[in-house]
Amino acid sequence: MYTSFDHEAFAGIVLAGGNSSRMGRRKALLPFRGTTLLAWQVQKLRQLGLDEILISGPHDLSLPGTTCVEDIYSGCGPLGGLQACLAAASRPYCLVLAVDTPLVPLDLLVRLCEEHDGGVTVVEHDHGKLEPLIAVYDRALAAIIERRIVGGAASIRFLQEEVPWKHVPYRGPEALLDNCNTPEDYRRMHDERM
């Protein structure tokens, strides 16, 4: 367990409720290094010492010690899952990981937690590109996100207009931040040894 941040203040969220249309099957249940992509991400959050772990997705994705949270607003992509999990969390801050980003380094997640001081703390790489699905969000943002979903918002990036975003630079191998959307992406990540 990492003691460089107050892990009691953080819940973990794995966004796993997508349609996986390009993959052709549910990404959360794909085998990955002796387990599944979902179990891999949950294990990563547990390594950080997080004991409240929410999975955005249907209840059949439940793993021991986790809580599945279905979208309140369906059809809004990751925004709906993020809103529902933030609303369900009991901790003030939530470390968010997409289920399809299994190569994200643990030390980068630690840095996000260490540097979070309100609003959104997000990974920045590749000359300013932001990764809003590898980030820390204040739980209180659930209400703002809900209001914007009801108003028709489809992207998390609208939050940049409403709350401060702190950028945590990442200068490691870009491939570690990739997500797997297609069978080709999955094969490449499954074979990745970084």
N, C-alpha and C positions, 0 to 999 in steps of 0.2 A: 504494500500500500504506500502511496505517495503522501508525504506529510508537508509538502511545500505549499499546499493550499488547504482550506477548510473543506474537506470532502463531505462533511455533514451538511454543508450549505448547497450541495449540488445533487440534482437528480440526473440520470442519464436517459436519453431518448434515442431509440433507433427507429428511423423512418423506414417502414417496411411494407407499406400498404399500397404501393403502386400497382398498375396493371401489368407491367413487364411485357408489354406488347411486342417490343423489338426482340426481346429474349425468347419469347415463345412459351415460357413457363415462369412460375413464380421464382423470382430471384432469391428471396429470403430462404428458400429451401434447397438451393443449389449446394452440392457438396463443396467444401473448401477445407483443405488441410485437415482431414479427419473429422470434420464436423460440418455444419452448414454455414452459409454466409451470415445468417441471423445469429446463430450461437457464437460465431467468431466475434461479432461486434459486441454482443452482450458480455462475453468473456473479457474483451478489451476494457469495457466500462467497469467491470468488477475489479480488474487489475488496478484501476485507479482508486479503488476503495469506495466506489459508489454503490450504495445498497438499495437505493430506489431506482429501479430501471423500468421505464415505460416503453412498450412497443406499439408504434402506430400501425395498426392493422387489425385484421379479423382475429377473433378469439382463438381460432385454431392454430395461431402462431405462438401461443403462450409457451414459455419455458419456465422451469422452476425458479421461483424468486423474482419473476417479472409480472407486470400487469399489462395486458393488451387493452388498447384504447382505440375504439373505432371512431372514424371521422364523424363529427357532428354535421359538418357541411361536406357532402360528397361531391366529387367531380371537380375539386379545385387543386388537385395534385398535392405536392408536399405541403403546401400552405394549409390545407385542411387538416392533415395529420399533425403538423406542428401546433396549430391552434388547439386541437383537442388534447394533445399531450401536455401542453403548457397549462391548460385549464385544469387538468387532472393532477398535476404534480403538486406535491406538498412542500418541496424545497424552493427557496427563492430564485435559484439559478438552475438552468438546464443545459447540460452538454449534449449537443445534437450531432448524431452521425447518421448518414444515409446507409442503408443496409448494403449497398453495392459499392462501398469504398473500403474494402478490407485491408488495404495496404497502408492506410494512414498511420504514420509513426506515433507510438504511444507518447513519446516526449513532446510531440506537437500538441497533443490533447492536454498534456500537463500544462504546457505554456498557455494555452487558451484559458484554462481554469485559473492559473496564477495571475494572469494579466486582466481578468475580467473585473471591471469596476462599474458596471451598469450598462443598460441598453443591450447592445449586441457586440460580441467580440468574435471576429471572423478571421479566417486564414486569408492572407493575401499572398499571391505568388505571380510569377510570370508577368512582371511589369504592371502590377495593379489589378490583376484579375482576382476577384473575391469568390470564396467558396461558402455560400450561406448555408449549405447543408453539412458543413464541418465548422461548428460555431457554438458559442455559448449565448443563450438568450435569457433575459429576465423573465421569470414566470408571469409577472404582471403584464407582459406584452400580449397575453392571450386576448384581452379585451380589445386592444387596438387592432389586432389581426382579425378578430371576429367582426368588428365594425367594417373593416375594409373588405372582407370576404362578402358580407351582406351588400356592400356597395359595388361589388363586381371585380375586386382585385384578383389577379391571377398569379402574381409573382411576389416573392418575399422581398424583393428589392425596394418596394414602396416604403419599407420601414426606414430606409435611409433618409427619407423626408421627415420622419416623425421622431426618431430617437437617435442618439449618438451611436455610431459604429466605430469601434476600435479595431484597427487592422494589426494582426500579428503576422509579421513577415515570415515566409517559409522559403528557404533557398536550397532545399534538398532536391533530390531527383523528382521531376514533375510527375513521373509515372506513378509515384506513391499516392498521389491525390486523385488519380483517375477513377472513374466509376465504370462499372461494366453494364452496358446496355444491350449488347449483342452477344451471340454465342462466341464470336471471335474475341471480343473483349474479355469474356469469361475465361476462355482457354489461355489467353495471354496472362491474365492475373493469376490463374490457378498455377501456372508454371513459374511465375515470378519468384525469385529467391532473395529479394532485397529484404 
